[in-house]
């Protein structure tokens, strides 16, 4: 089968339900990841810069609700989650095999950076434990649904090692029941309301409201060009290597292009995926005016696309090549899965070469980089205005009465 999930949390639920053949009541088709994105809290915006000793400073852009989207989706949809945990690797493997042999696609939590198909060099100081679906086993190997349309084959030894990366996850597995169709309308409305709150700054971590929602967009716009502020890009990303990391990033530490175009369930900061959710929500809630809000977020998606392209313009060949390679890498992962491993490895090697060259060639103080950052600032403010319009439409349709 072709797996529809593209992210780790909502994508894992999407794949698990698809493997079971579960159909949504309003479409008679498998539950879409767009619907699960919306139910989990929808799109959002967060802007942060992290500076850890021994690592380059890096920027984080949050394009969706990241506050427990897996648990939120499960609870809102009334999905019954049957879990097992153990600290014993052998028991953990046996539990997984038993669940698969009982015919249940099973969610496991594993360090994606440790899995061989991810093509990331091992690093004891870096891990990313994510949920993914094991849908079958074949002797000493397992077949995984993880972001790609195509299944991955992973040895029991490699999967066990990835599951053991963080002790607190205790070799956990989960099997999911179908959603409760009677809870779907309330789940959809709760997701839209949470999305609105996140843009308005409600629910942001204490002390960090300025980094989220409309305030976060405004802060990012200012930091791109306000060189006097100690958190400005001029001060946080002062070298060629730094500015390349901020604009492009790398697989385990995304820059803004990766966050916007290749990290989520879809490109363009997932705004198009959210618009698809709103089209489904219009049917589920019997609120056809949500279609106009969907159209507004499709306009926003176009603005995000333009911003991403402006971050890696063809006018600077190293940046333009990076853009093309990152998009190619993502499309190969999704469309070809295991068959693309060698080409994705080659792309990774070329991107590493470009990063080294960019460290020497890019000058953050140059007019060319100043022009890029000023253009990004203007686009961020344009996005903020467009998304205010979209959120205000949602308030009128969903929250007014």
HUTAFEN-V427494 format. One line per field, one symbol per residue. phi: phi as a letter, one per 20 degrees, with the letter a starting at -180 (. if undefined). Layout:
# HUTAFEN-V427494
phi->???
This chain:
# HUTAFEN-V427494
phi->.eeefdcfeffffgfffffemfdffeclcggefgffgfffpmfbbbcbcdcdgncfgbecdedbfdelfffffgffemfededccaeegffffffffffffendgcecdbfffeffffmdffbfebbbecfbdedacbmeccdddbmefdfddcfgfffffffegcfffllfcbddeffegfefgfffffffffggfffenfnfggncgfecmffffffggfffceffffefffeecedfffffgffdnbgecfefffgfdceefafmlmffffffgffffgffelcffffffgffffffgffffffffffcfffdgffffggfffffgfffgfedlgfdgffffffgffffffgfffgeeecgefgffgffffffgffffffgffffffffffffeeeen
